[in-house]
């Protein structure tokens, strides 16, 4: 099926994935992103606490296609160049986040 892809700039943080429109300025570098102001309203954050899995990794031509499945069942499709390895980076960061949360839960 034909699918129209929207270009986004992605920033992987310790807490999740920021999706920024390509012509939008990046957020200031901080531990936690500041709450979006009016110009930053188009920035979306996919928080790891709401992510379930990274699925459906498929390599076709020069691209890797994968799906981020959110806890409420919503699926977000991604496409990136094979050499970028975004699917692996997102998965590793999500596992690290969930491990930190599990350790905090055991300690408390």
Secondary structure, DSSP 8 states (H G I E B T S, - for coil): -------EEEEE-SSEEEEEETTS------SS-----SGGGG-EEEEGGGEEEEEEEEEETTEEEEEEEETTS-EEEEEEEGGG-HHHHHHHHHHHHHHHHHHHHHH-
